[in-house]
Amino acid sequence: METLYPTGPNGLAVFILVTLVLGGAASWATGRAIAMTWKPLWQLAVYIGLMTFAVRFIHYALFQEPFLTPGNVIVDYFVLLAMAFAGYRVMRAWQMQTQYPWLFERTGALSWKRKH
């Protein structure tokens, strides 16, 4: 992990705490908020890009890790984007099923289908 994602001491624990727990929760909430307001999916990429820099700053300021190392930024961006996309799809599936029950039914946590 050190070659792709250079960190300081306790790198894995810091990654789990800051990126997965804190950043993941914020990304999930962002994905849900974008879905709740019926905004297009492409806006998620922009908001998560900004959130990636906030997460990287926390890594840098609190744990003396590199701030804008390309590998770190890319890994954090895609982890946060995956969490945000999951939050977006869960909310959108709920919306489609509850707001249009005569037209759609849920087929899973992240999906729905048109009723026949």
N, CA, C and O atoms as a MOPAC input file, in Angstrom:
PM7 MOZYME 1SCF
protein

 N      0.82900 1    -1.19200 1     0.00000 1
 C      0.00000 1     0.00000 1     0.00000 1
 C      0.87100 1     1.25200 1     0.00000 1
 O      0.43600 1     2.31300 1    -0.44800 1
 N      2.07900 1     1.13400 1     0.49300 1
 C      2.94700 1     2.30200 1     0.62100 1
 C      3.34800 1     2.89400 1    -0.72600 1
 O      3.56400 1     4.10300 1    -0.81200 1
 N      3.45400 1     2.09200 1    -1.77200 1
 C      3.86300 1     2.64300 1    -3.06600 1
 C      2.72300 1     3.37800 1    -3.75800 1
 O      2.95000 1     4.41500 1    -4.38200 1
 N      1.51900 1     2.86700 1    -3.66100 1
 C      0.36700 1     3.51700 1    -4.29300 1
 C     -0.18800 1     4.64700 1    -3.43700 1
 O     -0.64200 1     5.66500 1    -3.95700 1
 N     -0.14800 1     4.46400 1    -2.14600 1
 C     -0.79300 1     5.39700 1    -1.21500 1
 C      0.17900 1     5.71600 1    -0.08200 1
 O      0.05700 1     5.15100 1     1.00400 1
 N      1.14900 1     6.61700 1    -0.31600 1
 C      2.13300 1     6.90700 1     0.73400 1
 C      1.48300 1     7.58100 1     1.94500 1
 O      0.72600 1     8.54200 1     1.81200 1
 N      1.79800 1     7.05200 1     3.12000 1
 C      1.21600 1     7.57600 1     4.36000 1
 C      2.29100 1     7.70400 1     5.42300 1
 O      3.46200 1     7.40200 1     5.19300 1
 N      1.87400 1     8.14900 1     6.56000 1
 C      2.76000 1     8.22100 1     7.70800 1
 C      2.58400 1     6.98800 1     8.57000 1
 O      2.06800 1     5.97100 1     8.10700 1
 N      3.01400 1     7.07400 1     9.83400 1
 C      2.78800 1     5.94200 1    10.73500 1
 C      1.28600 1     5.74300 1    10.95800 1
 O      0.51600 1     6.70300 1    10.93900 1
 N      0.88800 1     4.51300 1    11.16500 1
 C     -0.53100 1     4.15500 1    11.35900 1
 C     -1.35600 1     4.48500 1    10.11700 1
 O     -2.51000 1     4.89500 1    10.23300 1
 N     -0.78100 1     4.31100 1     8.94800 1
 C     -1.42200 1     4.70500 1     7.69700 1
 C     -2.76300 1     4.04500 1     7.44800 1
 O     -3.71300 1     4.71600 1     7.04400 1
 N     -2.86100 1     2.73600 1     7.68200 1
 C     -4.11600 1     2.03600 1     7.42300 1
 C     -5.21500 1     2.49800 1     8.37900 1
 O     -6.35500 1     2.70400 1     7.96400 1
 N     -4.87700 1     2.65800 1     9.64400 1
 C     -5.87200 1     3.11300 1    10.62200 1
 C     -6.35400 1     4.52400 1    10.29800 1
 O     -7.54100 1     4.82300 1    10.42500 1
 N     -5.43300 1     5.38600 1     9.87900 1
 C     -5.80600 1     6.75700 1     9.51500 1
 C     -6.67000 1     6.74700 1     8.25200 1
 O     -7.64200 1     7.49600 1     8.16400 1
 N     -6.32700 1     5.91200 1     7.28400 1
 C     -7.13000 1     5.79600 1     6.05900 1
 C     -8.55000 1     5.34800 1     6.39500 1
 O     -9.52100 1     5.90600 1     5.88200 1
 N     -8.66500 1     4.35000 1     7.24800 1
 C     -9.99500 1     3.85100 1     7.61600 1
 C    -10.79100 1     4.92500 1     8.35100 1
 O    -11.96800 1     5.13400 1     8.05700 1
 N    -10.16000 1     5.60500 1     9.30300 1
 C    -10.86800 1     6.61500 1    10.08800 1
 C    -11.26200 1     7.82200 1     9.24400 1
 O    -12.42900 1     8.21200 1     9.22200 1
 N    -10.30000 1     8.40600 1     8.55700 1
 C    -10.56800 1     9.66900 1     7.86400 1
 C    -11.29100 1     9.44600 1     6.53800 1
 O    -12.32500 1    10.06500 1     6.28300 1
 N    -10.75600 1     8.56900 1     5.69500 1
 C    -11.33500 1     8.41400 1     4.36400 1
 C    -12.61400 1     7.58600 1     4.39800 1
 O    -13.64100 1     8.00800 1     3.86700 1
 N    -12.55600 1     6.42000 1     5.01400 1
 C    -13.73000 1     5.54100 1     4.97200 1
 C    -14.83900 1     5.98500 1     5.92000 1
 O    -16.00100 1     6.04600 1     5.51600 1
 N    -14.51000 1     6.29300 1     7.16300 1
 C    -15.55200 1     6.60800 1     8.13700 1
 C    -16.04300 1     8.05100 1     7.97300 1
 O    -17.22100 1     8.27900 1     7.69700 1
 N    -15.14300 1     9.02000 1     8.14300 1
 C    -15.57600 1    10.42500 1     8.06500 1
 C    -15.93700 1    10.83900 1     6.64100 1
 O    -17.02700 1    11.35500 1     6.39400 1
 N    -15.01800 1    10.61000 1     5.71000 1
 C    -15.28700 1    10.98300 1     4.32100 1
 C    -16.40300 1    10.16100 1     3.70900 1
 O    -17.20500 1    10.67700 1     2.93100 1
 N    -16.45900 1     8.88200 1     4.05700 1
 C    -17.51800 1     8.01800 1     3.53100 1
 C    -18.89700 1     8.44100 1     4.00100 1
 O    -19.84800 1     8.43700 1     3.21900 1
 N    -19.01400 1     8.80100 1     5.26000 1
 C    -20.30800 1     9.26600 1     5.78400 1
 C    -20.72700 1    10.57100 1     5.11600 1
 O    -21.89300 1    10.74200 1     4.75900 1
 N    -19.78300 1    11.48500 1     4.94800 1
 C    -20.09800 1    12.74900 1     4.27600 1
 C    -20.44700 1    12.51900 1     2.80900 1
 O    -21.33900 1    13.17700 1     2.27400 1
 N    -19.75600 1    11.59700 1     2.16300 1
 C    -20.05000 1    11.29100 1     0.75800 1
 C    -21.42500 1    10.64100 1     0.61100 1
 O    -22.17800 1    10.96300 1    -0.30800 1
 N    -21.73900 1     9.73300 1     1.51500 1
 C    -23.06000 1     9.08000 1     1.50000 1
 C    -24.15700 1    10.14100 1     1.62500 1
 O    -25.14100 1    10.12000 1     0.88500 1
 N    -23.97700 1    11.05700 1     2.56000 1
 C    -24.96500 1    12.12100 1     2.75800 1
 C    -25.04900 1    13.03800 1     1.53700 1
 O    -26.13300 1    13.49800 1     1.18000 1
 N    -23.92500 1    13.30000 1     0.90800 1
 C    -23.92100 1    14.12100 1    -0.30100 1
 C    -24.67000 1    13.42800 1    -1.42800 1
 O    -25.46700 1    14.05500 1    -2.12600 1
 N    -24.42100 1    12.15200 1    -1.60700 1
 C    -25.13900 1    11.39200 1    -2.63500 1
 C    -26.63600 1    11.38400 1    -2.39700 1
 O    -27.42100 1    11.54400 1    -3.33200 1
 N    -27.03100 1    11.19600 1    -1.14900 1
 C    -28.46100 1    11.22200 1    -0.81900 1
 C    -29.06000 1    12.60400 1    -1.07700 1
 O    -30.17400 1    12.71200 1    -1.59000 1
 N    -28.32900 1    13.65200 1    -0.72600 1
 C    -28.84100 1    15.01200 1    -0.91300 1
 C    -29.01600 1    15.34300 1    -2.39600 1
 O    -30.00000 1    15.97600 1    -2.77700 1
 N    -28.08900 1    14.92800 1    -3.21200 1
 C    -28.20700 1    15.18900 1    -4.64600 1
 C    -29.39200 1    14.42000 1    -5.22700 1
 O    -30.12800 1    14.95000 1    -6.05900 1
 N    -29.57700 1    13.18100 1    -4.79600 1
 C    -30.72700 1    12.41200 1    -5.26800 1
 C    -32.03400 1    13.00900 1    -4.75400 1
 O    -33.01900 1    13.07200 1    -5.48900 1
 N    -32.04700 1    13.44700 1    -3.49100 1
 C    -33.26100 1    14.00100 1    -2.89300 1
 C    -33.75000 1    15.24600 1    -3.62300 1
 O    -34.95400 1    15.48000 1    -3.72300 1
 N    -32.82700 1    16.03300 1    -4.12400 1
 C    -33.19100 1    17.27400 1    -4.81400 1
 C    -33.30500 1    17.07900 1    -6.31800 1
 O    -33.44100 1    18.05700 1    -7.05300 1
 N    -33.25200 1    15.83900 1    -6.79400 1
 C    -33.42000 1    15.47400 1    -8.20000 1
 C    -32.39600 1    16.15200 1    -9.10900 1
 O    -32.69700 1    16.48400 1   -10.25500 1
 N    -31.19000 1    16.35500 1    -8.59100 1
 C    -30.12800 1    16.93600 1    -9.40600 1
 C    -29.47800 1    15.83000 1   -10.23800 1
 O    -29.55900 1    14.65700 1    -9.87500 1
 N    -28.83700 1    16.19200 1   -11.34600 1
 C    -28.23000 1    15.16700 1   -12.20500 1
 C    -27.01900 1    14.50800 1   -11.55200 1
 O    -26.36500 1    15.09000 1   -10.68700 1
 N    -26.74100 1    13.30100 1   -11.97800 1
 C    -25.68100 1    12.49900 1   -11.38100 1
 C    -24.29900 1    13.11100 1   -11.58700 1
 O    -23.42100 1    12.91600 1   -10.74700 1
 N    -24.08000 1    13.84000 1   -12.66900 1
 C    -22.74700 1    14.40100 1   -12.93200 1
 C    -22.32500 1    15.39200 1   -11.84700 1
 O    -21.12800 1    15.59100 1   -11.63800 1
 N    -23.27600 1    16.01800 1   -11.15300 1
 C    -22.91900 1    16.95100 1   -10.09100 1
 C    -22.23900 1    16.24700 1    -8.92500 1
 O    -21.47800 1    16.85900 1    -8.17500 1
 N    -22.51600 1    14.97500 1    -8.78300 1
 C    -21.88400 1    14.19100 1    -7.73000 1
 C    -20.36900 1    14.19600 1    -7.89200 1
 O    -19.64400 1    14.30800 1    -6.90400 1
 N    -19.88700 1    14.07700 1    -9.11600 1
 C    -18.44000 1    14.05900 1    -9.36300 1
 C    -17.78800 1    15.36900 1    -8.93900 1
 O    -16.67200 1    15.36500 1    -8.41900 1
 N    -18.46600 1    16.48000 1    -9.15500 1
 C    -17.91900 1    17.78600 1    -8.78200 1
 C    -17.85400 1    17.92600 1    -7.26300 1
 O    -16.82100 1    18.31200 1    -6.71500 1
 N    -18.94400 1    17.61700 1    -6.59300 1
 C    -18.97700 1    17.74300 1    -5.13700 1
 C    -17.98400 1    16.80600 1    -4.45700 1
 O    -17.35800 1    17.17700 1    -3.46400 1
 N    -17.83900 1    15.61000 1    -4.98100 1
 C    -16.90100 1    14.65800 1    -4.38500 1
 C    -15.46300 1    15.09200 1    -4.65500 1
 O    -14.57400 1    14.81900 1    -3.84800 1
 N    -15.22600 1    15.76100 1    -5.77600 1
 C    -13.90100 1    16.32200 1    -6.01900 1
 C    -13.52500 1    17.32700 1    -4.95100 1
 O    -12.39800 1    17.32100 1    -4.45700 1
 N    -14.45400 1    18.18500 1    -4.59300 1
 C    -14.20200 1    19.15200 1    -3.51800 1
 C    -14.02700 1    18.45600 1    -2.16500 1
 O    -13.18000 1    18.84500 1    -1.36100 1
 N    -14.82900 1    17.43400 1    -1.93000 1
 C    -14.73400 1    16.71000 1    -0.66900 1
 C    -13.41500 1    15.95500 1    -0.56300 1
 O    -12.88200 1    15.78600 1     0.53400 1
 N    -12.88800 1    15.50300 1    -1.68900 1
 C    -11.60000 1    14.81300 1    -1.67800 1
 C    -10.50900 1    15.72200 1    -1.13700 1
 O     -9.66800 1    15.28800 1    -0.35000 1
 N    -10.52100 1    16.98800 1    -1.55800 1
 C     -9.51700 1    17.91700 1    -1.04600 1
 C     -9.70900 1    18.18100 1     0.44700 1
 O     -8.72600 1    18.37900 1     1.16100 1
 N    -10.92800 1    18.18900 1     0.92500 1
 C    -11.16800 1    18.35200 1     2.36200 1
 C    -10.63600 1    17.14800 1     3.13600 1
 O    -10.02400 1    17.31200 1     4.19100 1
 N    -10.86300 1    15.95100 1     2.62400 1
 C    -10.35900 1    14.74300 1     3.28600 1
 C     -8.83700 1    14.71700 1     3.25300 1
 O     -8.19700 1    14.36400 1     4.24300 1
 N     -8.25600 1    15.09100 1     2.11300 1
 C     -6.79500 1    15.13300 1     2.02500 1
 C     -6.21700 1    16.16300 1     3.00000 1
 O     -5.15100 1    15.94400 1     3.57500 1
 N     -6.92400 1    17.29100 1     3.18700 1
 C     -6.45300 1    18.29000 1     4.13500 1
 C     -6.47000 1    17.75300 1     5.56300 1
 O     -5.55900 1    18.03700 1     6.34100 1
 N     -7.48500 1    16.98800 1     5.90900 1
 C     -7.52900 1    16.38400 1     7.24200 1
 C     -6.35700 1    15.42200 1     7.42800 1
 O     -5.71400 1    15.40900 1     8.47800 1
 N     -6.08400 1    14.61500 1     6.39400 1
 C     -4.91900 1    13.72600 1     6.45400 1
 C     -3.64100 1    14.54000 1     6.68700 1
 O     -2.79800 1    14.17200 1     7.50500 1
 N     -3.51400 1    15.62700 1     5.96800 1
 C     -2.31300 1    16.45900 1     6.03700 1
 C     -2.20200 1    17.20600 1     7.36900 1
 O     -1.14700 1    17.18800 1     8.00400 1
 N     -3.26600 1    17.85000 1     7.78400 1
 C     -3.21700 1    18.71500 1     8.96400 1
 C     -3.14500 1    17.94000 1    10.27600 1
 O     -2.43900 1    18.35000 1    11.19800 1
 N     -3.85500 1    16.84300 1    10.36700 1
 C     -3.90100 1    16.11400 1    11.63000 1
 C     -2.87500 1    14.99200 1    11.74200 1
 O     -2.41800 1    14.66900 1    12.83800 1
 N     -2.51200 1    14.39800 1    10.60100 1
 C     -1.66300 1    13.20700 1    10.65300 1
 C     -0.36300 1    13.35200 1     9.86400 1
 O      0.34100 1    12.36300 1     9.66300 1
 N     -0.03000 1    14.55800 1     9.41500 1
 C      1.20600 1    14.86300 1     8.70600 1
 C      1.45300 1    13.93800 1     7.50800 1
 O      2.59000 1    13.54000 1     7.25300 1
 N      0.40300 1    13.60400 1     6.78800 1
 C      0.53500 1    12.80500 1     5.57400 1
 C      0.67000 1    13.74000 1     4.38100 1
 O      0.34000 1    14.92100 1     4.48600 1
 N      1.14700 1    13.23400 1     3.25200 1
 C      1.26200 1    14.08400 1     2.06200 1
 C     -0.10700 1    14.63100 1     1.65000 1
 O     -1.11700 1    13.93300 1     1.73100 1
 N     -0.12300 1    15.88900 1     1.20800 1
 C     -1.40400 1    16.54400 1     0.89600 1
 C     -1.90200 1    16.19400 1    -0.50300 1
 O     -2.97900 1    15.61200 1    -0.63200 1
 N     -1.17400 1    16.52000 1    -1.52600 1
 C     -1.66700 1    16.34600 1    -2.88800 1
 C     -0.84400 1    15.34500 1    -3.69000 1
 O     -0.56800 1    15.57800 1    -4.86700 1
 N     -0.45800 1    14.26100 1    -3.08700 1
 C      0.19800 1    13.19400 1    -3.82400 1
 C     -0.83600 1    12.58100 1    -4.77300 1
 O     -1.91900 1    12.19900 1    -4.33200 1
 N     -0.51700 1    12.48000 1    -6.07500 1
 C     -1.53200 1    12.01900 1    -7.04100 1
 C     -2.16600 1    10.67700 1    -6.68600 1
 O     -3.37500 1    10.51400 1    -6.84600 1
 N     -1.38500 1     9.72100 1    -6.21400 1
 C     -1.96100 1     8.42000 1    -5.84700 1
 C     -2.96600 1     8.52600 1    -4.72100 1
 O     -4.02400 1     7.89700 1    -4.76000 1
 N     -2.63700 1     9.32100 1    -3.72200 1
 C     -3.54800 1     9.50300 1    -2.58400 1
 C     -4.84200 1    10.17600 1    -3.01900 1
 O     -5.93000 1     9.75900 1    -2.62300 1
 N     -4.71900 1    11.21400 1    -3.83200 1
 C     -5.90600 1    11.94700 1    -4.27900 1
 C     -6.80500 1    11.03900 1    -5.10500 1
 O     -8.02300 1    11.04800 1    -4.92700 1
 N     -6.22000 1    10.25600 1    -6.00500 1
 C     -7.02000 1     9.37800 1    -6.86800 1
 C     -7.72200 1     8.29600 1    -6.05800 1
 O     -8.91100 1     8.04400 1    -6.25600 1
 N     -6.99600 1     7.65600 1    -5.15000 1
 C     -7.60800 1     6.60500 1    -4.32600 1
 C     -8.73300 1     7.18500 1    -3.47800 1
 O     -9.82700 1     6.62200 1    -3.44000 1
 N     -8.48300 1     8.29800 1    -2.80200 1
 C     -9.51700 1     8.91400 1    -1.97800 1
 C    -10.72500 1     9.32200 1    -2.81500 1
 O    -11.86600 1     9.12700 1    -2.39800 1
 N    -10.47600 1     9.89000 1    -3.99900 1
 C    -11.58400 1    10.32900 1    -4.85800 1
 C    -12.48500 1     9.15500 1    -5.22800 1
 O    -13.70800 1     9.25200 1    -5.12100 1
 N    -11.89300 1     8.06000 1    -5.65600 1
 C    -12.72900 1     6.93700 1    -6.08800 1
 C    -13.41700 1     6.23100 1    -4.92800 1
 O    -14.52300 1     5.71800 1    -5.09500 1
 N    -12.79400 1     6.19300 1    -3.76300 1
 C    -13.45500 1     5.62200 1    -2.58500 1
 C    -14.65600 1     6.48700 1    -2.19900 1
 O    -15.74600 1     5.97200 1    -1.95200 1
 N    -14.44800 1     7.80700 1    -2.14800 1
 C    -15.54700 1     8.71000 1    -1.79700 1
 C    -16.63300 1     8.71300 1    -2.86500 1
 O    -17.81800 1     8.78600 1    -2.53900 1
 N    -16.24800 1     8.63400 1    -4.13400 1
 C    -17.23100 1     8.59800 1    -5.21400 1
 C    -18.08600 1     7.33500 1    -5.13800 1
 O    -19.29100 1     7.39100 1    -5.38200 1
 N    -17.47800 1     6.20100 1    -4.80300 1
 C    -18.24200 1     4.95500 1    -4.66900 1
 C    -19.26100 1     5.05200 1    -3.53300 1
 O    -20.40100 1     4.60900 1    -3.67400 1
 N    -18.84500 1     5.63200 1    -2.41100 1
 C    -19.77800 1     5.79700 1    -1.29100 1
 C    -20.91300 1     6.75500 1    -1.66000 1
 O    -22.07100 1     6.50700 1    -1.32700 1
 N    -20.57900 1     7.84000 1    -2.34500 1
 C    -21.59400 1     8.81300 1    -2.73900 1
 C    -22.55800 1     8.21200 1    -3.75700 1
 O    -23.76300 1     8.45100 1    -3.68800 1
 N    -22.03600 1     7.43700 1    -4.69200 1
 C    -22.90400 1     6.80700 1    -5.69200 1
 C    -23.85700 1     5.81200 1    -5.03700 1
 O    -25.02300 1     5.71600 1    -5.42100 1
 N    -23.36000 1     5.07600 1    -4.05000 1
 C    -24.23000 1     4.14300 1    -3.32900 1
 C    -25.34300 1     4.89300 1    -2.59700 1
 O    -26.49900 1     4.47200 1    -2.63900 1
 N    -25.00900 1     5.99100 1    -1.93100 1
 C    -26.03200 1     6.80100 1    -1.26700 1
 C    -27.03400 1     7.37400 1    -2.25200 1
 O    -28.22900 1     7.43500 1    -1.96600 1
 N    -26.54500 1     7.79400 1    -3.41400 1
 C    -27.40800 1     8.33400 1    -4.47500 1
 C    -28.39400 1     7.26400 1    -4.95500 1
 O    -29.59200 1     7.52300 1    -5.06600 1
 N    -27.88800 1     6.07200 1    -5.23500 1
 C    -28.74800 1     5.01700 1    -5.77000 1
 C    -29.76400 1     4.51400 1    -4.73300 1
 O    -30.90500 1     4.21400 1    -5.08200 1
 N    -29.35800 1     4.42300 1    -3.47600 1
 C    -30.30000 1     3.98800 1    -2.44300 1
 C    -31.44100 1     4.99300 1    -2.33200 1
 O    -32.60800 1     4.60600 1    -2.26200 1
 N    -31.10700 1     6.28000 1    -2.31500 1
 C    -32.14500 1     7.30300 1    -2.21700 1
 C    -33.00400 1     7.33900 1    -3.47000 1
 O    -34.22400 1     7.47300 1    -3.37300 1
 N    -32.40000 1     7.22200 1    -4.63500 1
 C    -33.18400 1     7.27200 1    -5.87100 1
 C    -34.11700 1     6.07200 1    -5.99100 1
 O    -35.24700 1     6.21500 1    -6.45800 1
 N    -33.66100 1     4.89000 1    -5.57600 1
 C    -34.53200 1     3.71100 1    -5.59200 1
 C    -35.70800 1     3.91000 1    -4.63900 1
 O    -36.84000 1     3.54900 1    -4.96300 1
 N    -35.44500 1     4.47900 1    -3.47300 1
 C    -36.52600 1     4.75000 1    -2.51800 1
 C    -37.50000 1     5.77000 1    -3.09800 1
 O    -38.71400 1     5.61000 1    -2.97500 1
 N    -36.97000 1     6.82100 1    -3.73400 1
 C    -37.82700 1     7.85000 1    -4.32200 1
 C    -38.72800 1     7.27600 1    -5.41100 1
 O    -39.93000 1     7.54300 1    -5.43800 1
 N    -38.15100 1     6.50300 1    -6.28700 1
 C    -38.93500 1     5.96300 1    -7.40000 1
 C    -40.04100 1     5.04400 1    -6.89300 1
 O    -41.14900 1     5.03900 1    -7.43100 1
 N    -39.74000 1     4.27700 1    -5.87100 1
 C    -40.72500 1     3.33900 1    -5.34600 1
 C    -41.80500 1     4.03300 1    -4.52700 1
 O    -42.96500 1     3.62400 1    -4.58300 1
 N    -41.45900 1     5.07100 1    -3.76800 1
 C    -42.46000 1     5.71900 1    -2.92200 1
 C    -43.22100 1     6.82500 1    -3.63600 1
 O    -44.40300 1     7.02800 1    -3.35800 1
 N    -42.57900 1     7.54100 1    -4.54300 1
 C    -43.26100 1     8.65000 1    -5.20500 1
 C    -44.03900 1     8.21800 1    -6.44100 1
 O    -44.98200 1     8.88900 1    -6.86000 1
 N    -43.64000 1     7.10200 1    -7.01400 1
 C    -44.33500 1     6.59500 1    -8.20000 1
 C    -44.65400 1     5.11400 1    -8.02400 1
 O    -44.18400 1     4.28900 1    -8.80600 1
 N    -45.44900 1     4.76000 1    -7.00500 1
 C    -45.68500 1     3.33800 1    -6.73300 1
 C    -46.50500 1     2.64000 1    -7.82400 1
 O    -46.43100 1     1.41700 1    -7.94300 1
 N    -47.26700 1     3.36400 1    -8.60700 1
 C    -48.04200 1     2.76200 1    -9.67700 1
 C    -47.16800 1     2.45400 1   -10.90000 1
 O    -47.57500 1     1.68900 1   -11.77300 1
 N    -45.98200 1     3.04000 1   -10.96400 1
 C    -45.11500 1     2.88800 1   -12.12800 1
 C    -43.89000 1     2.01900 1   -11.87600 1
 O    -43.45300 1     1.28700 1   -12.76500 1
 N    -43.32600 1     2.09600 1   -10.65200 1
 C    -42.05900 1     1.41300 1   -10.37100 1
 C    -42.15000 1     0.58100 1    -9.10900 1
 O    -42.93600 1     0.86500 1    -8.20500 1
 N    -41.32100 1    -0.46200 1    -9.06900 1
 C    -41.15600 1    -1.26600 1    -7.86600 1
 C    -39.67300 1    -1.50100 1    -7.64500 1
 O    -38.89200 1    -1.57800 1    -8.59300 1
 N    -39.29900 1    -1.61300 1    -6.38200 1
 C    -37.88500 1    -1.85200 1    -6.06100 1
 C    -37.52900 1    -3.29200 1    -6.36300 1
 O    -38.30700 1    -4.21200 1    -6.11200 1
 N    -36.33200 1    -3.46900 1    -6.91100 1
 C    -35.82700 1    -4.81600 1    -7.15800 1
 C    -34.61700 1    -5.12200 1    -6.29100 1
 O    -34.08300 1    -6.23000 1    -6.34100 1
 N    -34.19000 1    -4.17700 1    -5.51700 1
 C    -33.04700 1    -4.34600 1    -4.61300 1
 C    -32.78200 1    -3.02900 1    -3.90600 1
 O    -33.53800 1    -2.06800 1    -4.04800 1
 N    -31.71500 1    -2.99800 1    -3.15300 1
 C    -31.38700 1    -1.77600 1    -2.41500 1
 C    -30.99500 1    -0.64100 1    -3.33700 1
 O    -31.22200 1     0.52400 1    -3.01100 1
 N    -30.40700 1    -0.95700 1    -4.49100 1
 C    -29.91200 1     0.07200 1    -5.39700 1
 C    -30.67500 1     0.15300 1    -6.70900 1
 O    -30.27700 1     0.91400 1    -7.59100 1
 N    -31.73500 1    -0.58700 1    -6.87000 1
 C    -32.36800 1    -0.61300 1    -8.19900 1
 C    -33.88700 1    -0.68100 1    -8.10800 1
 O    -34.45400 1    -0.98200 1    -7.05700 1
 N    -34.52400 1    -0.39800 1    -9.22300 1
 C    -35.96200 1    -0.44400 1    -9.37100 1
 C    -36.27200 1    -0.84600 1   -10.80300 1
 O    -35.40500 1    -0.80900 1   -11.67500 1
 N    -37.51500 1    -1.22900 1   -11.03000 1
 C    -37.91800 1    -1.56000 1   -12.40700 1
 C    -39.34600 1    -1.08300 1   -12.62100 1
 O    -40.09800 1    -0.86500 1   -11.67100 1
 N    -39.69500 1    -0.92900 1   -13.87100 1
 C    -41.03000 1    -0.50600 1   -14.26000 1
 C    -42.01000 1    -1.67700 1   -14.06800 1
 O    -41.71200 1    -2.81800 1   -14.42100 1
 N    -43.17300 1    -1.36800 1   -13.50500 1
 C    -44.19700 1    -2.38700 1   -13.35100 1
 C    -44.83900 1    -2.65500 1   -14.71000 1
 O    -44.91600 1    -1.77200 1   -15.56400 1
 N    -45.29200 1    -3.88000 1   -14.88600 1
 C    -45.94900 1    -4.23100 1   -16.16000 1
 C    -47.43600 1    -4.24100 1   -16.00900 1
 O    -48.15300 1    -4.51400 1   -16.97200 1

